[in-house]
Amino acid sequence: MSLNPQQISDTKREFQENFEQTGLSIEQIAVDLNTTPAIIEDTLNLNVSRIEDPWVLKNYLEAELSAQGKPAVSFTALVGDYHRHWFLNSCRIDKKKLG
């Protein structure tokens, strides 16, 4: 699945809003997801080599916001159960593997 230009713009905005809402630093998120700050920044900007990376970050941000008792900004393109999307490696997402 590829996103059209509007979906890309919307998804980047949704990532940024959710990221800011968590109050976490890029460095802390990188530590939590066992990756580098550069990979987190690239994923926030949808500059990824693995199509699963945005889903990993989306799930992480939503879980963090839920734990903080804050509502997440809904994603408009990254929707549905990723286990049911044939084009995604759901095991990779479940393992929270980025990069």
N, C-alpha and C positions, 0 to 999 in steps of 0.2 A: 504494500500500500504506500502510495506517495501522497503527500499533501500538496494542495494547490497553494498559490502565493498568499491568499487570504488566510487559509488555515495555518500556514507557517507563521504569519504575523500574529495571529490570534494565540497560537500555542506558545510562542516566545513571550508574549505579554502575560499569559496565564502562568507560565513558569516563573516569570519575574515577580508577579504579585504574590504567588504562593511562597517563593523563596523569601521575599521581604517580610511576609507575615510571620514566618517561623522565628525571625530574629537571630537565626544561626549564621555563622560565617561560612563562606565557601570552604575554608580550611577545615572547619568542624564537620561539615557534610562529607568532605573528602575522607577524613579519618573514619567517620561512621560507615562509609561505603567502601573502605579499603581501596582507595584510588587516589588520584592526585587532584589538586585544585584546578589544574588546567583541564582535566577531563570533565570536571563539574561545570566549569565555565563553558566549555564547548557544548556540553549537553544542554545547558540552559539556552544556548543560542542555536540549538538543533544542528550543530556542526559535528555529526557523529559518523562513525564508520559502521556501527552496529545499530540496526533499526530498533533493537530492544532497549537501548540505553535510555531514551526518553521515558519509557514505561517504568524502568527501575527508579529513576529520579522522581517521577510522578508519584509512584507508590510511597517512596520514602517521605516526600514532602507532605502528602496527605496523612500519613501515619503520624508524623511529627506534629502537624497541626491538630489532629484528633487528640493526641496525648496532651497537648497544651490547652485543650478545650476551645480551640479556635476553629471557625468554619474555613474550609478551603474554597478557593475560587474554582469553580467547575471548569474542567477541561472540555472543550467543544469538539476536538478531533480525536483525542486519546480517550475513547469511551468504550464501554463494554468490558466483558471478561476477556482478558488477553489470552486465557487458555483456549478460547474458542476461535481466535484469529489464526488461521492456518499458516500465515506468513510469519508469525512470531515464534521464536524459540522460548516457550513458556518456562522451561527448566532454567534457562539463563536468567530470566526475570525473577523467578522464585529464589534463585541463589543470590540475587542482588549483584550480579556481575556487570561491571561497567568497563567500557574501553576495549 
